Amino acid sequence: MNTALWIISGVLALIFLMAGLMKISQPREKLAASGMAWAEDFSPGSVRAIGAVEVLGALGLVLPAALGIVPALTAWAALGLVVTMLGAAAVHLRRKEAKALPVNLVLILLAAVVAWGRFGPYAF
């Protein structure tokens, strides 16, 4: 199970790192034009802040455990990403963007599995 948690953490880290860097590096208007219409509801600073949270969460999923520096932070990063994705799902529900919800739910589930494993029976 430890191997599965590492694989899930790595996949989640890649997804959130790419998504976060995109939100940090591209203007809000370009994000909205590329299919992230929700970005129109937020200020440019808020979109960048969401991106920063995703990047930090991605790093937190892997680096603490890999470096052996406060590895318990991995579980907290996973829990933080669950909360982040719950917020994303709420935004998509409010905007009636049902097509985005399955992605949110899968990411919530995977991050919750990592949080459960790292807080519980497979903690470092």
Order of alpha helices (4+ residues) and beta strands (2+ residues): alpha-alpha-alpha-alpha-alpha
